[in-house]
Amino acid sequence: MKSTNTLYGGDFHQDWDGKYQQALSLYFVKFIQAYKAEGIDITAITIQNEPRYQTSGYPTMTMSWQIQRDLIKWHMGPLFRQNNINTKILILDHNWDLHEYPENILRDNDAKQYVGGVAWHCYAGDKSEPERLHSKFSNIDQYFTECSGFAASPDFKGNLVWNFDNLFLHQPRVWAKAVLFWNIALDQNHGPMVQVQGCKDCRGVVTVYSGSDRYQKEVEYYIIGHLSKVVKTQAVRIDSTDNVNGLRSVAFENPLGTIAVVVLNTQDQGKQFALNFNGVRYSYNLPGKSVASFLYSP
């Protein structure tokens, strides 16, 4: 199935008779069915993590957009449909700079009919790329599926501002239905790793110290907390004033009608601003390089 005949590195074989693509698709069907048998529904899958990257140091594989297109069009999509599987198939699952990859797949209507969305990572490219893709394929959902903190960047304020500015405020504004960090928990040595060549300075949302009961909530924990405190399941993003005088924002309407707003001050100095909820005005002074979450009940 792979050029290396191992989990590590290599390419997915271009098999002209489709036997490998069919086998991989059947694997996904059985995986989803096995979880469902245990009462767990799989909402979405990506076919291959970072399909334009490979290394011999840990399990990876490259997969061209042509292969991913054909796999979806001729094998996985039809198999999902035949087995009444509603799990979404997300394409790409790689960086913003690889926007041509999903575009090429989506230009094929026979493949597009089975595509449930596009998954993006943060490590290269323009953070607004999902917006441009949405302008071409407005009926295709966008998901932000990976970004990691790193030990080489320990500044709490700097990480807070960057992650809100680029991810947790900006990605919902460019149509992301979800924003995810990579590792929820790692130890003090940035592991455990599958192999020694894995990410050697990745930071988890929580650091759990091996051999003790000690743990540490990292900046990513508080970033997630700011949104999860006020944004509820099935919330819908609504418009809000953004990028004015160093202030960034995102707003949501929750299922029961409450309005959640998260505001970031990207500047060093404090900023005074006002929230206006249908004529109800609330003033707030937000310190520099900080964020605040608001919940309004009409």
C-alpha positions as CSV (number, residue, x, y, z in Angstrom):
1,M,0.0,0.0,0.0
2,K,3.0,2.3,0.6
3,S,6.2,2.8,-1.2
4,T,8.2,2.1,1.9
5,N,6.3,-1.0,3.0
6,T,6.4,0.4,6.5
7,L,4.4,2.9,8.6
8,Y,7.2,5.3,8.4
9,G,7.5,7.8,5.6
10,G,6.8,7.0,2.0
11,D,4.0,7.6,-0.5
12,F,0.6,6.0,-0.9
13,H,0.9,3.8,-4.0
14,Q,-0.7,5.0,-7.2
15,D,-2.6,1.7,-7.8
16,W,-4.4,1.9,-11.2
17,D,-6.8,-0.9,-10.3
18,G,-7.7,0.8,-7.0
19,K,-7.2,-2.2,-4.8
20,Y,-5.2,-0.2,-2.2
21,Q,-7.7,2.7,-2.2
22,Q,-10.6,0.2,-1.8
23,A,-8.7,-1.5,1.1
24,L,-8.1,1.8,2.9
25,S,-11.7,2.9,2.4
26,L,-13.0,-0.4,3.8
27,Y,-10.7,0.0,6.8
28,F,-12.4,3.4,7.6
29,V,-15.8,1.8,7.2
30,K,-15.0,-1.0,9.7
31,F,-13.3,1.5,12.1
32,I,-16.5,3.7,12.1
33,Q,-18.8,0.7,12.5
34,A,-16.7,-0.8,15.3
35,Y,-16.9,2.5,17.3
36,K,-20.7,2.8,16.6
37,A,-21.2,-0.7,18.0
38,E,-19.7,0.6,21.2
39,G,-22.1,3.6,21.2
40,I,-19.6,6.1,19.8
41,D,-20.5,8.0,16.7
42,I,-17.6,9.4,14.7
43,T,-18.6,12.9,13.4
44,A,-15.7,13.4,10.9
45,I,-12.5,11.8,9.7
46,T,-9.6,13.0,7.7
47,I,-8.1,10.5,5.3
48,Q,-4.4,11.4,6.0
49,N,-2.8,13.7,8.5
50,E,-0.5,16.2,6.7
51,P,-0.6,14.5,3.3
52,R,2.3,16.6,1.9
53,Y,4.8,15.6,4.6
54,Q,6.7,12.5,5.3
55,T,9.6,11.4,7.6
56,S,11.3,8.2,8.4
57,G,11.2,9.1,12.1
58,Y,7.6,8.4,12.9
59,P,4.4,7.2,11.0
60,T,3.7,9.5,8.1
61,M,2.7,9.3,4.5
62,T,2.4,11.6,1.5
63,M,-0.8,11.4,-0.6
64,S,-1.3,13.5,-3.7
65,W,-4.5,15.4,-4.2
66,Q,-5.1,13.2,-7.3
67,I,-5.1,10.1,-5.2
68,Q,-7.2,11.6,-2.4
69,R,-9.7,12.8,-5.0
70,D,-9.9,9.3,-6.7
71,L,-10.1,7.5,-3.3
72,I,-13.1,9.7,-2.3
73,K,-14.8,9.6,-5.6
74,W,-14.5,5.9,-6.5
75,H,-14.1,4.1,-3.1
76,M,-14.6,5.9,0.2
77,G,-17.6,8.0,-0.7
78,P,-19.6,5.2,-2.4
79,L,-18.7,2.8,0.5
80,F,-19.9,5.3,3.1
81,R,-23.1,5.8,1.2
82,Q,-23.7,2.0,0.7
83,N,-23.2,1.4,4.5
84,N,-25.4,4.4,5.5
85,I,-22.4,6.1,7.2
86,N,-23.0,9.8,7.8
87,T,-19.4,10.5,9.1
88,K,-18.0,13.6,7.3
89,I,-15.0,13.1,5.1
90,L,-12.6,16.1,5.5
91,I,-9.9,16.7,2.9
92,L,-6.4,18.2,3.2
93,D,-5.7,18.3,7.0
94,H,-2.6,20.3,6.4
95,N,-1.3,23.9,6.3
96,W,-2.9,27.0,4.9
97,D,-0.3,27.4,2.1
98,L,-1.6,24.2,0.5
99,H,-4.9,25.7,-0.6
100,E,-4.6,24.3,-4.1
101,Y,-4.8,20.8,-2.7
102,P,-8.5,21.0,-1.6
103,E,-9.3,23.3,-4.5
104,N,-8.3,20.7,-7.0
105,I,-10.3,18.0,-5.3
106,L,-13.4,20.2,-5.1
107,R,-13.3,21.1,-8.8
108,D,-14.3,17.5,-9.4
109,N,-18.0,17.4,-8.7
110,D,-18.1,13.6,-8.5
111,A,-15.6,13.8,-5.6
112,K,-17.1,17.0,-4.1
113,Q,-20.4,15.3,-3.5
114,Y,-18.8,13.2,-0.8
115,V,-16.6,15.9,0.8
116,G,-17.9,17.1,4.2
117,G,-15.3,19.9,4.7
118,V,-11.7,21.0,4.6
119,A,-9.3,20.7,7.5
120,W,-6.5,23.2,8.1
121,H,-3.2,23.4,10.1
122,C,-1.4,26.6,11.2
123,Y,2.3,25.9,10.5
124,A,2.6,27.7,7.1
125,G,0.6,30.1,4.9
126,D,-2.0,32.8,5.4
127,K,-4.5,32.5,8.2
128,S,-7.3,33.9,5.9
129,E,-6.9,31.1,3.3
130,P,-10.2,29.4,4.4
131,E,-12.1,32.6,3.6
132,R,-10.8,32.5,0.0
133,L,-11.7,28.9,-0.3
134,H,-15.2,29.6,1.1
135,S,-15.7,32.3,-1.6
136,K,-15.2,29.6,-4.3
137,F,-17.0,26.7,-2.5
138,S,-19.4,28.3,-0.1
139,N,-21.3,25.0,0.6
140,I,-18.1,23.3,1.9
141,D,-17.5,23.5,5.7
142,Q,-14.2,24.6,7.1
143,Y,-12.5,23.2,10.2
144,F,-9.3,24.2,11.9
145,T,-7.8,20.9,13.2
146,E,-4.2,21.5,14.4
147,C,-1.8,23.9,16.0
148,S,0.7,23.3,18.8
149,G,2.4,25.4,21.3
150,F,6.2,25.0,21.7
151,A,8.6,25.2,24.6
152,A,10.8,27.5,22.5
153,S,8.0,30.1,22.8
154,P,7.3,30.3,26.6
155,D,5.9,33.9,26.7
156,F,2.4,33.7,28.1
157,K,1.2,37.0,26.8
158,G,2.7,36.5,23.3
159,N,1.1,33.1,23.0
160,L,-2.2,34.4,24.3
161,V,-2.3,37.2,21.7
162,W,-1.1,35.1,18.8
163,N,-3.5,32.2,19.3
164,F,-6.5,34.4,19.7
165,D,-5.5,36.7,16.9
166,N,-4.8,33.9,14.4
167,L,-6.9,31.0,15.6
168,F,-9.6,31.3,18.2
169,L,-11.0,34.7,17.0
170,H,-9.9,34.7,13.4
171,Q,-10.7,31.1,12.3
172,P,-14.4,31.3,13.2
173,R,-14.5,34.6,11.3
174,V,-13.3,32.8,8.2
175,W,-15.9,30.0,8.5
176,A,-14.2,27.4,10.8
177,K,-16.8,25.2,12.6
178,A,-14.1,24.1,15.1
179,V,-10.7,25.2,16.3
180,L,-8.4,22.6,17.9
181,F,-5.0,22.5,19.5
182,W,-2.9,19.4,18.9
183,N,-2.0,17.6,22.2
184,I,-4.4,17.9,25.1
185,A,-1.7,16.6,27.6
186,L,2.1,16.0,27.4
187,D,4.7,15.3,30.0
188,Q,7.6,17.6,31.1
189,N,9.7,16.0,28.3
190,H,7.2,16.9,25.6
191,G,6.2,13.2,25.2
192,P,5.5,10.4,25.2
193,M,6.5,10.1,21.6
194,V,5.9,7.3,19.1
195,Q,9.6,7.5,18.1
196,V,12.5,9.7,19.3
197,Q,12.2,11.8,16.1
198,G,8.7,13.1,17.1
199,C,8.1,16.7,18.1
200,K,10.7,17.4,20.8
201,D,9.4,20.7,22.2
202,C,5.6,20.5,21.6
203,R,3.6,21.8,24.5
204,G,0.3,20.3,25.5
205,V,-2.8,22.1,26.8
206,V,-1.8,20.6,30.1
207,T,1.6,19.4,31.2
208,V,1.5,16.3,33.4
209,Y,4.7,15.6,35.3
210,S,5.7,11.9,35.2
211,G,6.1,10.1,38.5
212,S,4.0,12.6,40.5
213,D,0.6,14.1,40.9
214,R,1.7,17.4,39.6
215,Y,0.3,19.1,36.5
216,Q,0.4,22.5,35.0
217,K,-2.3,24.4,33.0
218,E,-0.6,26.0,30.1
219,V,-1.6,29.1,28.2
220,E,-3.6,27.0,25.7
221,Y,-5.8,25.8,28.6
222,Y,-6.8,29.3,29.4
223,I,-7.4,30.2,25.7
224,I,-9.8,27.3,25.4
225,G,-11.4,28.2,28.7
226,H,-12.2,31.8,27.5
227,L,-14.4,30.5,24.7
228,S,-15.8,27.3,26.3
229,K,-17.0,29.4,29.3
230,V,-19.5,31.4,27.2
231,V,-19.8,29.6,23.8
232,K,-22.2,26.6,24.0
233,T,-22.6,23.6,21.8
234,Q,-24.4,24.3,18.6
235,A,-23.7,28.1,18.9
236,V,-23.7,30.0,15.6
237,R,-21.2,32.8,14.9
238,I,-22.8,36.2,14.3
239,D,-21.3,39.4,13.0
240,S,-19.4,41.8,15.3
241,T,-17.1,44.8,14.8
242,D,-13.5,43.6,14.5
243,N,-10.0,44.9,14.1
244,V,-10.6,48.5,15.3
245,N,-8.1,50.3,17.4
246,G,-6.1,47.2,18.1
247,L,-9.2,45.3,19.3
248,R,-10.3,41.9,17.8
249,S,-13.5,40.1,18.5
250,V,-15.7,37.2,17.7
251,A,-19.4,36.7,18.7
252,F,-21.8,33.8,18.8
253,E,-25.5,33.3,19.4
254,N,-26.1,30.3,21.7
255,P,-29.0,27.9,21.3
256,L,-31.0,29.5,24.1
257,G,-30.5,33.0,22.7
258,T,-27.7,34.3,24.9
259,I,-24.9,36.2,23.0
260,A,-21.3,35.4,23.7
261,V,-18.5,37.9,22.7
262,V,-14.8,37.4,23.2
263,V,-12.6,40.5,22.8
264,L,-8.8,40.6,22.5
265,N,-6.6,43.7,23.0
266,T,-3.5,43.2,20.8
267,Q,-1.9,46.5,22.0
268,D,0.4,47.1,25.0
269,Q,-1.8,49.9,26.4
270,G,-5.3,49.4,27.8
271,K,-8.3,50.1,25.6
272,Q,-11.8,51.4,26.5
273,F,-14.6,50.1,24.4
274,A,-18.4,49.5,24.5
275,L,-20.5,46.5,23.7
276,N,-23.8,47.2,22.2
277,F,-26.4,44.5,22.4
278,N,-29.5,45.7,20.5
279,G,-29.3,49.1,22.3
280,V,-28.1,47.7,25.6
281,R,-24.7,49.4,26.1
282,Y,-21.9,48.1,28.3
283,S,-18.5,49.8,28.7
284,Y,-15.3,48.0,29.5
285,N,-11.6,48.8,30.0
286,L,-9.5,46.0,28.7
287,P,-5.8,45.9,29.7
288,G,-3.1,45.6,27.1
289,K,-2.3,42.1,25.7
290,S,-5.3,40.6,27.4
291,V,-8.7,39.0,26.5
292,A,-12.2,39.1,28.1
293,S,-15.3,37.0,27.5
294,F,-18.8,38.4,27.8
295,L,-22.2,36.6,28.0
296,Y,-25.4,38.6,27.4
297,S,-28.9,37.4,28.2
298,P,-31.6,39.4,26.3
